[in-house]
Amino acid sequence: MLSQKHIRSNILNATLLAGLSLVSFASHAQPGPGRNESAMQETRDIGAAMLKELSQTLQAAMAEGGPLNAIGVCKNKAPEIAMNLSMKHQVQVYRIGTRARNPDMGVPNDWQTQALAQFETRLARGDKPYDIEFVQVSKTGAYDLELRYAKPIVLQPMCTACHGTPEQISPEVKDQLSKLYPKDKAINYKPGELRGAVVVTRLLAH
């Protein structure tokens, strides 16, 4: 027979799961008390760190060797930055795109597609990318809660050299992209348009 303490514990856990599972939050939402509030802020900081380091690395690559040099950053350095942040913070950090350059990675799943749709809507109504984020807490497995976080990546003017119209992309860059990404769809973007998102996922304590 279960003890009263055990029964109360089960009821409390069930209540928490019901309240947190499959809930989407607006910007700056907090998914729970105590340690989960700390986890939310840390997750937000990790997403910001990914965007900042990637932007700085791309700017340096463009200054040093132009668009051809930047292609190597997106292909090799960006996954390395994401992996380092993932290992450092024991989370999963990666990028997704609205149109994939590499179909083997960066393709959004269901909840990430939902996040991108929300970003499109908010950008269209004039919200600033800095103020936009997507947060969802969902039950995963038998007992775990997963925090799902996404922050939009908006195309910068310098990125049109690799993601703009065919007229904006040089023959040398086109040739390199066709070799590296024969199924590339990540072109015809305009500055300010949603390119994708940085995604961070982690397990939460009950």
C-alpha atoms as a printed R data frame, in Angstrom:
    type eleno elety resid chain resno      x      y       z
1   ATOM     1    CA   MET     A     1  0.000  0.000   0.000
2   ATOM     2    CA   LEU     A     2  1.292  3.459  -0.890
3   ATOM     3    CA   SER     A     3  2.001  5.802   1.986
4   ATOM     4    CA   GLN     A     4  0.172  9.140   2.263
5   ATOM     5    CA   LYS     A     5  3.490 10.885   1.626
6   ATOM     6    CA   HIS     A     6  4.021  8.880  -1.575
7   ATOM     7    CA   ILE     A     7  0.475  9.616  -2.771
8   ATOM     8    CA   ARG     A     8  0.863 13.351  -2.128
9   ATOM     9    CA   SER     A     9  4.183 13.304  -4.006
10  ATOM    10    CA   ASN     A    10  2.593 11.586  -7.014
11  ATOM    11    CA   ILE     A    11 -0.286 14.068  -7.067
12  ATOM    12    CA   LEU     A    12  2.125 17.008  -6.913
13  ATOM    13    CA   ASN     A    13  4.272 15.652  -9.753
14  ATOM    14    CA   ALA     A    14  1.202 14.996 -11.907
15  ATOM    15    CA   THR     A    15 -0.050 18.537 -11.275
16  ATOM    16    CA   LEU     A    16  3.290 20.043 -12.237
17  ATOM    17    CA   LEU     A    17  3.476 17.991 -15.422
18  ATOM    18    CA   ALA     A    18 -0.044 18.929 -16.424
19  ATOM    19    CA   GLY     A    19  0.713 22.594 -15.917
20  ATOM    20    CA   LEU     A    20  4.025 22.623 -17.756
21  ATOM    21    CA   SER     A    21  3.577 20.107 -20.559
22  ATOM    22    CA   LEU     A    22  3.129 21.540 -24.045
23  ATOM    23    CA   VAL     A    23  2.916 25.150 -22.869
24  ATOM    24    CA   SER     A    24  4.263 27.913 -25.103
25  ATOM    25    CA   PHE     A    25  5.395 31.204 -23.602
26  ATOM    26    CA   ALA     A    26  5.769 34.715 -25.008
27  ATOM    27    CA   SER     A    27  9.017 36.663 -24.762
28  ATOM    28    CA   HIS     A    28 10.798 36.592 -21.417
29  ATOM    29    CA   ALA     A    29  8.508 33.909 -19.968
30  ATOM    30    CA   GLN     A    30  9.714 31.845 -17.029
31  ATOM    31    CA   PRO     A    31  8.897 28.106 -17.107
32  ATOM    32    CA   GLY     A    32  8.780 27.437 -13.388
33  ATOM    33    CA   PRO     A    33 10.049 28.318  -9.930
34  ATOM    34    CA   GLY     A    34 13.462 27.942  -8.359
35  ATOM    35    CA   ARG     A    35 16.060 26.117 -10.391
36  ATOM    36    CA   ASN     A    36 13.954 26.222 -13.549
37  ATOM    37    CA   GLU     A    37 13.968 30.033 -13.533
38  ATOM    38    CA   SER     A    38 17.749 29.897 -13.387
39  ATOM    39    CA   ALA     A    39 17.799 27.326 -16.199
40  ATOM    40    CA   MET     A    40 15.592 29.578 -18.335
41  ATOM    41    CA   GLN     A    41 17.908 32.569 -17.971
42  ATOM    42    CA   GLU     A    42 20.984 30.441 -18.604
43  ATOM    43    CA   THR     A    43 19.342 29.025 -21.722
44  ATOM    44    CA   ARG     A    44 18.531 32.514 -22.961
45  ATOM    45    CA   ASP     A    45 22.165 33.533 -22.345
46  ATOM    46    CA   ILE     A    46 23.439 30.494 -24.261
47  ATOM    47    CA   GLY     A    47 21.310 31.413 -27.276
48  ATOM    48    CA   ALA     A    48 22.603 34.981 -27.152
49  ATOM    49    CA   ALA     A    49 26.196 33.743 -26.864
50  ATOM    50    CA   MET     A    50 25.761 31.554 -29.949
51  ATOM    51    CA   LEU     A    51 24.411 34.441 -31.996
52  ATOM    52    CA   LYS     A    52 27.106 36.841 -30.805
53  ATOM    53    CA   GLU     A    53 30.058 34.515 -31.425
54  ATOM    54    CA   LEU     A    54 28.741 33.425 -34.815
55  ATOM    55    CA   SER     A    55 28.188 37.028 -35.916
56  ATOM    56    CA   GLN     A    56 31.653 38.104 -34.784
57  ATOM    57    CA   THR     A    57 33.293 35.112 -36.475
58  ATOM    58    CA   LEU     A    58 31.469 35.767 -39.742
59  ATOM    59    CA   GLN     A    59 32.377 39.453 -39.719
60  ATOM    60    CA   ALA     A    60 36.036 38.592 -39.164
61  ATOM    61    CA   ALA     A    61 35.981 36.005 -41.949
62  ATOM    62    CA   MET     A    62 34.373 38.446 -44.381
63  ATOM    63    CA   ALA     A    63 36.934 41.111 -43.534
64  ATOM    64    CA   GLU     A    64 39.802 38.688 -43.970
65  ATOM    65    CA   GLY     A    65 38.790 36.742 -47.054
66  ATOM    66    CA   GLY     A    66 35.372 37.801 -48.294
67  ATOM    67    CA   PRO     A    67 32.345 35.560 -48.907
68  ATOM    68    CA   LEU     A    68 34.397 32.508 -49.877
69  ATOM    69    CA   ASN     A    69 36.032 32.624 -46.475
70  ATOM    70    CA   ALA     A    70 32.664 33.053 -44.772
71  ATOM    71    CA   ILE     A    71 31.353 29.847 -46.363
72  ATOM    72    CA   GLY     A    72 33.911 27.906 -44.338
73  ATOM    73    CA   VAL     A    73 32.713 29.599 -41.156
74  ATOM    74    CA   CYS     A    74 29.101 28.554 -41.729
75  ATOM    75    CA   LYS     A    75 30.105 25.031 -42.706
76  ATOM    76    CA   ASN     A    76 32.741 24.297 -40.062
77  ATOM    77    CA   LYS     A    77 33.049 27.003 -37.449
78  ATOM    78    CA   ALA     A    78 29.356 27.457 -36.643
79  ATOM    79    CA   PRO     A    79 28.843 23.770 -35.735
80  ATOM    80    CA   GLU     A    80 32.027 23.947 -33.672
81  ATOM    81    CA   ILE     A    81 30.720 26.957 -31.731
82  ATOM    82    CA   ALA     A    82 27.433 25.148 -31.115
83  ATOM    83    CA   MET     A    83 29.224 21.988 -29.987
84  ATOM    84    CA   ASN     A    84 31.465 23.906 -27.573
85  ATOM    85    CA   LEU     A    85 28.479 25.644 -25.988
86  ATOM    86    CA   SER     A    86 26.602 22.350 -25.789
87  ATOM    87    CA   MET     A    87 29.460 20.628 -23.978
88  ATOM    88    CA   LYS     A    88 30.165 23.562 -21.695
89  ATOM    89    CA   HIS     A    89 26.577 23.908 -20.496
90  ATOM    90    CA   GLN     A    90 25.380 20.305 -20.925
91  ATOM    91    CA   VAL     A    91 22.616 21.310 -23.331
92  ATOM    92    CA   GLN     A    92 21.973 20.897 -27.063
93  ATOM    93    CA   VAL     A    93 22.694 23.949 -29.217
94  ATOM    94    CA   TYR     A    94 22.207 24.028 -32.985
95  ATOM    95    CA   ARG     A    95 20.818 26.073 -35.867
96  ATOM    96    CA   ILE     A    96 17.781 25.569 -38.052
97  ATOM    97    CA   GLY     A    97 16.825 27.337 -41.270
98  ATOM    98    CA   THR     A    98 13.633 28.430 -42.953
99  ATOM    99    CA   ARG     A    99 15.147 26.996 -46.149
100 ATOM   100    CA   ALA     A   100 17.895 24.431 -45.688
101 ATOM   101    CA   ARG     A   101 21.318 24.762 -47.249
102 ATOM   102    CA   ASN     A   102 22.217 21.292 -46.036
103 ATOM   103    CA   PRO     A   103 19.229 18.882 -45.976
104 ATOM   104    CA   ASP     A   104 21.082 16.587 -43.560
105 ATOM   105    CA   MET     A   105 21.020 19.196 -40.813
106 ATOM   106    CA   GLY     A   106 19.266 22.438 -39.991
107 ATOM   107    CA   VAL     A   107 15.803 21.227 -41.043
108 ATOM   108    CA   PRO     A   108 13.214 22.221 -38.394
109 ATOM   109    CA   ASN     A   109 11.045 19.663 -36.648
110 ATOM   110    CA   ASP     A   110  7.408 20.270 -35.663
111 ATOM   111    CA   TRP     A   111  7.930 22.552 -32.663
112 ATOM   112    CA   GLN     A   112 10.736 24.421 -34.406
113 ATOM   113    CA   THR     A   113  8.488 24.996 -37.416
114 ATOM   114    CA   GLN     A   114  5.957 26.453 -34.988
115 ATOM   115    CA   ALA     A   115  8.649 28.729 -33.558
116 ATOM   116    CA   LEU     A   116  9.680 29.948 -37.021
117 ATOM   117    CA   ALA     A   117  6.055 30.699 -37.890
118 ATOM   118    CA   GLN     A   118  5.715 32.802 -34.747
119 ATOM   119    CA   PHE     A   119  8.928 34.648 -35.591
120 ATOM   120    CA   GLU     A   120  7.636 35.426 -39.099
121 ATOM   121    CA   THR     A   121  4.421 36.825 -37.663
122 ATOM   122    CA   ARG     A   122  6.157 38.996 -35.089
123 ATOM   123    CA   LEU     A   123  8.739 40.334 -37.541
124 ATOM   124    CA   ALA     A   124  5.957 41.174 -39.991
125 ATOM   125    CA   ARG     A   125  4.203 43.285 -37.384
126 ATOM   126    CA   GLY     A   126  7.391 45.193 -36.648
127 ATOM   127    CA   ASP     A   127  8.774 43.489 -33.530
128 ATOM   128    CA   LYS     A   128 12.538 43.687 -33.147
129 ATOM   129    CA   PRO     A   129 14.503 40.415 -33.417
130 ATOM   130    CA   TYR     A   130 16.151 41.129 -30.072
131 ATOM   131    CA   ASP     A   131 12.750 41.086 -28.352
132 ATOM   132    CA   ILE     A   132 11.549 37.847 -29.949
133 ATOM   133    CA   GLU     A   133 12.008 34.355 -28.563
134 ATOM   134    CA   PHE     A   134 10.142 31.068 -28.383
135 ATOM   135    CA   VAL     A   135  9.954 29.002 -25.200
136 ATOM   136    CA   GLN     A   136  8.197 25.706 -24.714
137 ATOM   137    CA   VAL     A   137  8.294 23.188 -21.887
138 ATOM   138    CA   SER     A   138  7.173 19.702 -22.818
139 ATOM   139    CA   LYS     A   139  7.034 16.301 -21.182
140 ATOM   140    CA   THR     A   140  9.491 13.924 -22.815
141 ATOM   141    CA   GLY     A   141  9.748 10.301 -21.848
142 ATOM   142    CA   ALA     A   142  8.106  9.006 -18.692
143 ATOM   143    CA   TYR     A   143  9.280 11.621 -16.210
144 ATOM   144    CA   ASP     A   144 11.452 14.289 -17.847
145 ATOM   145    CA   LEU     A   145 10.576 17.840 -18.805
146 ATOM   146    CA   GLU     A   146 12.366 19.376 -21.780
147 ATOM   147    CA   LEU     A   147 12.909 23.103 -22.163
148 ATOM   148    CA   ARG     A   148 12.829 24.115 -25.824
149 ATOM   149    CA   TYR     A   149 14.167 27.543 -26.694
150 ATOM   150    CA   ALA     A   150 14.624 29.319 -30.020
151 ATOM   151    CA   LYS     A   151 15.926 32.763 -30.975
152 ATOM   152    CA   PRO     A   152 15.519 34.130 -34.511
153 ATOM   153    CA   ILE     A   153 18.388 34.588 -36.952
154 ATOM   154    CA   VAL     A   154 17.647 37.525 -39.240
155 ATOM   155    CA   LEU     A   155 19.643 37.953 -42.429
156 ATOM   156    CA   GLN     A   156 22.241 40.707 -42.265
157 ATOM   157    CA   PRO     A   157 23.255 42.737 -45.348
158 ATOM   158    CA   MET     A   158 26.668 41.036 -45.569
159 ATOM   159    CA   CYS     A   159 24.955 37.632 -45.766
160 ATOM   160    CA   THR     A   160 23.401 38.377 -49.173
161 ATOM   161    CA   ALA     A   161 26.788 37.486 -50.678
162 ATOM   162    CA   CYS     A   162 25.931 33.844 -49.966
163 ATOM   163    CA   HIS     A   163 22.161 33.894 -49.334
164 ATOM   164    CA   GLY     A   164 20.894 36.689 -51.586
165 ATOM   165    CA   THR     A   165 19.547 36.659 -55.131
166 ATOM   166    CA   PRO     A   166 21.518 34.958 -57.933
167 ATOM   167    CA   GLU     A   167 22.600 38.423 -59.070
168 ATOM   168    CA   GLN     A   168 24.080 39.169 -55.642
169 ATOM   169    CA   ILE     A   169 26.074 35.942 -55.420
170 ATOM   170    CA   SER     A   170 29.381 35.923 -57.306
171 ATOM   171    CA   PRO     A   171 30.236 33.081 -59.735
172 ATOM   172    CA   GLU     A   172 33.031 31.928 -57.409
173 ATOM   173    CA   VAL     A   173 30.662 31.682 -54.457
174 ATOM   174    CA   LYS     A   174 28.013 29.929 -56.559
175 ATOM   175    CA   ASP     A   175 30.585 27.373 -57.666
176 ATOM   176    CA   GLN     A   176 31.741 26.691 -54.113
177 ATOM   177    CA   LEU     A   177 28.186 26.416 -52.801
178 ATOM   178    CA   SER     A   178 27.203 24.001 -55.559
179 ATOM   179    CA   LYS     A   179 30.135 21.771 -54.625
180 ATOM   180    CA   LEU     A   180 29.440 21.815 -50.895
181 ATOM   181    CA   TYR     A   181 25.633 21.955 -51.012
182 ATOM   182    CA   PRO     A   182 24.249 20.457 -54.233
183 ATOM   183    CA   LYS     A   183 20.694 20.612 -52.802
184 ATOM   184    CA   ASP     A   184 21.006 24.182 -51.524
185 ATOM   185    CA   LYS     A   185 17.742 26.080 -51.066
186 ATOM   186    CA   ALA     A   186 19.039 28.879 -48.843
187 ATOM   187    CA   ILE     A   187 19.070 31.714 -51.378
188 ATOM   188    CA   ASN     A   188 16.870 34.649 -52.404
189 ATOM   189    CA   TYR     A   189 16.825 36.114 -48.895
190 ATOM   190    CA   LYS     A   190 16.621 39.833 -48.247
191 ATOM   191    CA   PRO     A   191 18.264 41.763 -45.384
192 ATOM   192    CA   GLY     A   192 15.985 41.703 -42.356
193 ATOM   193    CA   GLU     A   193 14.223 38.530 -43.472
194 ATOM   194    CA   LEU     A   194 14.023 35.539 -41.150
195 ATOM   195    CA   ARG     A   195 16.834 33.137 -42.032
196 ATOM   196    CA   GLY     A   196 16.309 30.615 -39.240
197 ATOM   197    CA   ALA     A   197 16.925 30.255 -35.530
198 ATOM   198    CA   VAL     A   198 19.377 29.254 -32.851
199 ATOM   199    CA   VAL     A   199 17.854 26.411 -30.860
200 ATOM   200    CA   VAL     A   200 18.717 25.313 -27.325
201 ATOM   201    CA   THR     A   201 17.151 22.296 -25.628
202 ATOM   202    CA   ARG     A   202 17.750 20.937 -22.132
203 ATOM   203    CA   LEU     A   203 16.146 18.737 -19.491
204 ATOM   204    CA   LEU     A   204 14.604 20.458 -16.489
205 ATOM   205    CA   ALA     A   205 14.367 19.371 -12.889
206 ATOM   206    CA   HIS     A   206 10.798 18.755 -11.673
